Amino acid sequence: EDANSKVIRELREEVERLRSQLATKGGGPAIGMGEPGAANESGYVDVQKLRDQLAQSESLMNELSATWEEKLKKTEETHRERHKFLEEMGISIKSTGIQVDASKFYLINLNADPALNEMLVYYLKEFTRVGRSTADTPKDIQLNGAGVLPEHCVLEVEQGWVYISSRNRAKTYVNGKLLVDRTKLKHGDRIVMGNNYFFRINCARPGERQTSMNSDFELAQKELAAHELHGESTEIELQKLSDKYRAEKDSALEEQRKIYETKFAELMDKLSSMPAGGAFSPDSEESRISRDNDDTYDEELEAARAAERQKLRDQVVRANTLVREANTLSDEMCKETSFRVILQIPKANLDANKKSQIITSEVAIEVTHRSRGTQTIWTLEKLQHRIFLMREMYESRREEGTLFKKVSSNMTNDPFYEMEKSHTLLGVANLFLEPLNYQDVKLTYSPPIINRQGQI
């Protein structure tokens, strides 16, 4: 007797025992129908409890006694219902992975998590509507989240081409650019809807060769940040830093070339003045040390600068993603607060006498409270912490149905505001102390104040 048969046998014995107990107590319809009384009520409760236990045992026994074919049929019905529900949302998936029909056009999702990246396919119709599931008219692709409007955008297939157009000035981006007019899409274009929905479109025309795609989530984020920061002070400062170090590198290489030419000329003079058969070693200790120093500058310093620039750009991309989400959440909850990415000199390096060959900039967030007329500076770490609280508030407001409405709240627990008194560092200056031995000597001067952008 296997374990399953043993469980079924024990359940049958349990069912028979419960039935006999009901029969003994007279578990017919008349039980508990007499005059109200403690004994009568107690008997009714006991019988009802036995009936519930019997129903549960019979249900469990029927499930265990079901044949393999019956279980398979039930599982298939569950899968069909699941697929039907997903198809209503525009999603096409398969239990063994993604189901792709190469003859159709579709959107495929992009995600930072490799386990979730390219796991959802949204097939396109001739006229595909995208919006929230709570919209007045049902949408072919339903997306819910910050930045997605009930009527968000429309994708149309015309003569083998796919066109996308935004609705109600919704936040829709194609290859990082904000969508303004109706745009023709190309195979492999990246599309961002709202804040958190990244897609790549598959719309290869018949006969067109489908090359391998490298349009991943990270690329979509970077190109979105590049277009959003284009012309902004942050991008301008990054470009200035790159231009500055490129000019310094070119100048150093030119100086190095002149030194090598001078050394080569000296070497030729020494060779020409040497007697016949004399020995000369160009690899002297002095020349070797000089070359080692040159190599150290070229390799170590430039590698450190390049790594610092890349780290700074990655931080800017990360900060821009959070700022875009924070601004969207603020607008939808009517918080009248805006966020902006800025670059500033770290406080520890804000010294007029300190010189460094490495980039001394850090990413910061400028927070402007329009209703209060105040402005503060947050660190990137602080915004990363506050964004979780903002999302919780957004979900709570969405459930209450108070989005796009101004609601009074306790500012003490509001992640958009800073209740504690905060001081913003304007800059630093070097002050001369007055000498005690020469008190009659008065120092009159105007000390320059250097702000966190390096300006006086």
Salt bridges, closest charged atoms under 4 A:
GLU1 OE2 - ARG9 NE 2.91
GLU13 OE2 - ARG9 NH1 3.26
GLU14 OE2 - ARG17 NH2 2.47
GLU16 OE2 - ARG19 NH1 3.61
GLU58 OE2 - ARG19 NH2 2.65
GLU118 OE2 - ARG200 NH1 2.86
ASP140 OD1 - LYS125 NZ 3.03
ASP140 OD2 - ARG129 NH1 3.80
GLU151 OE2 - LYS139 NZ 2.86
GLU156 OE2 - ARG182 NE 3.35
GLU158 OE2 - ARG182 NH2 2.82
ASP189 OD1 - LYS186 NZ 3.93
GLU218 OE2 - LYS222 NZ 3.27
GLU223 OE2 - ARG190 NE 2.94
GLU228 OE1 - ARG324 NH1 3.28
GLU235 OE2 - ARG313 NH1 3.86
GLU237 OE2 - LYS240 NZ 3.83
ASP243 OD1 - ARG246 NH1 2.89
GLU248 OE1 - ARG305 NH2 3.05
GLU254 OE2 - ARG257 NH2 2.38
GLU261 OE2 - ARG257 NH1 2.42
ASP283 OD1 - ARG291 NH2 3.33
GLU285 OE2 - ARG288 NH2 2.53
ASP292 OD2 - ARG288 NH1 3.06
GLU302 OE2 - ARG305 NH1 3.51
GLU325 OE2 - ARG391 NE 2.72
GLU336 OE2 - LYS406 NZ 3.56
GLU362 OE2 - ARG452 NH2 3.25
GLU366 OE1 - ARG340 NE 3.16
GLU395 OE1 - ARG398 NH2 2.71
ASP414 OD2 - LYS335 NZ 2.69
GLU418 OE1 - LYS382 NZ 2.54
GLU418 OE1 - ARG386 NH2 3.43
